[in-house]
Every structure is written in C-alpha cells, then in structure tokens.
C-alpha cells in the first residue's frame, strides 16, 4: 500500500489552538510551560528536586540539605512545585505538627532531568570557570563586539 506524500513543513496542518495551548510553546510569551520551567529550573527548585530524589524529607531537613535557602524561599518553592504536581506534601496528625515532602511520579521524572543538567555542570565546572577567567581578562571595550 502506498503512503500519501508528506506535506512540506510550511504547509503542514497546524494544531488546533486548544491543543497548542495545552502542549505549550516555551518561546511564546504567554506559554503556561514557562511557569513550570521557572519553578523546576530555579536555583532552589533544582536543588530541592535533587534532595527529594533520595527520599522523603521534612521541611527542616530540606533547609539543612539545601545550603543558603531561606525559610521563605524554601516554603515558596515547595508551594510552586506542589502546585505543579511535582511534590507531595503530607501533614501528619501528630503533636508537634509534622509535614513531609516527597516527589510524585511526575516529580521523580523532573528530578531525573535536572540531575542530568546538574551532573553536567559539576563535570564541566572547570571549563566554565576557565571561560569566565578568559572573559574577565578581555578589555571591556572588546567583550561585546559583534564578530
């Protein structure tokens, strides 16, 4: 059986608007995916996902594990990640109150993705730092010239 010829890319059918909005397009200003990208790839989002990849933690444990994060930023980032469906917040009915955070299956998948980026950064940090030194050694007047 013969297959119909493929349409050239410029005449290919476009997705219905509702489908395009649901799928997102990160390069478009109003794309809902941008908020998720911001939450997952923020400094604290990446680190929280990496810590939770190793198991369930309480708030205070997360704060100790993620050096430098304030209580306010930790709480805000946890709320973002929970709203995005990446983190499960479980409040235990005990005295004093006990809240635990863990990754959802979606969060586990996101953590695996950001771990790859974080691992690459750790492996290539020497090259990045050397590039920074070379950049800083250039006269300011030549740094931003178009080549």
Wavefront OBJ file of the C-alpha trace (Angstrom):
o trace
v 0.000 0.000 0.000
v 1.317 3.430 -0.939
v 1.642 6.077 1.747
v 0.364 9.555 0.957
v 3.189 12.026 0.346
v 4.215 14.093 3.341
v 3.268 17.733 3.286
v 6.138 20.209 3.320
v 6.672 21.751 6.756
v 5.397 25.149 5.645
v 2.029 23.734 4.574
v 1.620 21.150 7.333
v -1.616 21.364 9.270
v -1.374 23.374 12.461
v -2.609 22.110 15.791
v -5.968 23.417 16.977
v -5.444 26.385 19.302
v -6.687 24.456 22.352
v -4.153 21.695 21.701
v -1.345 24.178 21.076
v -2.123 25.952 24.370
v -2.292 22.646 26.244
v 1.040 21.493 24.839
v 2.691 24.875 25.243
v 5.412 26.644 23.334
v 8.159 27.913 25.619
v 9.233 30.559 23.154
v 5.847 32.282 23.258
v 5.408 34.910 25.972
v 2.074 33.596 27.273
v 3.090 29.934 27.335
v 1.971 28.221 30.579
v 5.017 25.960 30.356
v 7.215 28.930 31.254
v 5.974 28.938 34.850
v 6.782 25.255 35.226
v 10.195 25.835 33.643
v 10.792 28.703 36.081
v 9.808 26.564 39.080
v 11.750 23.452 38.080
v 14.914 25.205 36.916
v 15.129 27.878 39.577
v 18.174 27.579 41.792
v 16.092 26.272 44.683
v 13.772 24.146 42.541
v 16.652 22.155 41.069
v 18.267 21.609 44.465
v 15.014 20.637 46.190
v 14.191 18.136 43.451
v 17.672 16.650 43.758
v 17.390 16.277 47.548
v 13.905 14.747 47.339
v 15.108 12.342 44.669
v 16.781 10.491 47.551
v 13.560 10.166 49.567
v 11.070 11.913 51.829
v 12.219 14.868 53.938
v 10.759 17.228 56.486
v 10.994 20.995 55.986
v 13.882 21.397 58.431
v 15.785 18.551 56.773
v 15.347 20.175 53.380
v 16.535 23.511 54.728
v 19.696 21.915 56.125
v 20.303 19.923 52.934
v 19.897 22.938 50.618
v 22.523 25.295 51.959
v 21.746 29.004 51.728
v 17.996 28.810 51.139
v 15.861 30.988 53.397
v 12.737 29.608 55.051
v 10.636 31.937 52.910
v 12.198 30.817 49.600
v 12.075 27.159 50.595
v 8.390 27.431 51.506
v 7.571 29.336 48.304
v 9.461 26.907 46.068
v 7.832 23.913 47.762
v 4.415 25.501 47.172
v 5.206 26.070 43.484
v 6.441 22.522 42.996
v 3.444 21.106 44.871
v 1.019 23.161 42.750
v 2.774 21.874 39.608
v 2.197 18.288 40.776
v 5.872 17.524 41.325
v 5.907 17.340 45.124
v 3.571 15.671 47.580
v 3.105 17.494 50.897
v 1.842 15.215 53.642
v 0.856 16.670 57.010
v 0.942 14.089 59.823
v -1.667 14.402 62.556
v 0.774 14.487 65.469
v 1.961 16.989 68.066
v 4.048 18.914 67.198
v 2.839 19.125 63.581
v 4.918 17.042 61.228
v 4.988 17.723 57.458
v 6.853 15.568 54.985
v 7.705 16.265 51.355
v 8.312 13.673 48.663
v 8.347 13.516 44.893
v 5.335 12.443 42.893
v 5.998 10.210 39.869
v 5.977 13.382 37.743
v 8.415 14.993 40.171
v 10.681 11.945 40.025
v 10.796 12.310 36.263
v 11.609 16.041 36.542
v 14.294 15.334 39.162
v 15.980 12.859 36.827
v 16.073 15.515 34.088
v 17.523 18.294 36.256
v 20.024 15.852 37.756
v 21.479 15.322 34.258
v 21.960 19.097 33.928
v 23.409 19.403 37.438
v 25.796 16.499 36.790
v 26.943 18.127 33.538
v 27.582 21.394 35.388
v 29.618 19.599 38.061
v 31.652 17.739 35.434
v 32.296 20.828 33.286
v 32.701 23.451 36.049
v 36.448 23.688 35.382
v 35.803 24.598 31.744
v 33.135 27.136 32.737
v 35.401 28.789 35.304
v 38.256 28.937 32.770
v 35.921 30.588 30.243
v 34.904 33.149 32.867
v 38.552 33.946 33.572
v 39.255 34.422 29.855
v 36.198 36.654 29.539
v 37.157 38.786 32.528
v 40.706 39.144 31.166
v 39.409 40.775 27.972
v 39.223 44.556 27.877
v 35.648 45.729 28.472
v 35.628 47.521 25.117
v 36.143 44.241 23.186
v 33.795 41.933 25.139
v 30.527 42.794 23.424
v 31.668 43.493 19.894
v 29.880 41.615 17.159
v 32.233 39.296 15.317
l 1 2 3 4 5 6 7 8 9 10 11 12 13 14 15 16 17 18 19 20 21 22 23 24 25 26 27 28 29 30 31 32 33 34 35 36 37 38 39 40 41 42 43 44 45 46 47 48 49 50 51 52 53 54 55 56 57 58 59 60 61 62 63 64 65 66 67 68 69 70 71 72 73 74 75 76 77 78 79 80 81 82 83 84 85 86 87 88 89 90 91 92 93 94 95 96 97 98 99 100 101 102 103 104 105 106 107 108 109 110 111 112 113 114 115 116 117 118 119 120 121 122 123 124 125 126 127 128 129 130 131 132 133 134 135 136 137 138 139 140 141 142 143 144 145 146 147
